[in-house]
Amino acid sequence: MNAQQIFLLVALPLMSGGALGAAYFSLLWFEIRRLPRARHPRLNLAGGFFLRLLCAGCVFSAIAVLGHWYSVLFALAGFSLVRLWSVLRMRQIKPVRATVEVEER
């Protein structure tokens, strides 16, 4: 097995999974930040979830069809590494506490 084959079987699926994870979790982050201003937050959340799920499923299916079963594992590893990185990054961000003022009548 030469370097080009290793790249195609390991590095390319790993990078593809990482790019997919970055897109998936970035879209999730923007969607959650936009949620308080949405007219229909449940519909936006459900629609965004199914759209992200469809895109991820298509990419993983394409990797499965074009590669071997271990290519899917490397893509899943790249996706999971990006997820782990984003969770660790979110723990560093301090949450903003929303204060609600109640009017007395």
HUZIHU-V759683 format. One record per pair of residues at least 12 apart in sequence whose ideal C-beta (glycine too) atoms are under 8 Angstrom apart, sorted by the first residue. I is the first residue (numbers start at 1). J is the second residue. If there is no record, write none. Layout:
i = [I/I]
j = [J/J]
This chain:
i = [8/9/9/9/9/9/10/12/13/13/13/13/13/13/13/14/14/14/14/15/16/16/16/16/17/17/17/17/17/17/17/17/17/18/18/18/18/19/20/20/20/20/20/20/20/21/21/21/21/21/21/21/22/23/24/24/24/24/25/25/25/27/27/28/28/29/31/31/31/56/59/60/60/60/63]
j = [67/67/68/70/71/74/74/71/63/67/71/72/74/75/78/74/75/77/78/78/59/63/75/78/63/74/75/76/77/78/79/80/82/78/79/81/82/78/55/56/59/60/75/78/79/78/79/80/81/82/83/86/82/55/52/55/56/79/82/83/86/48/52/48/52/86/44/45/48/79/75/72/75/76/75]
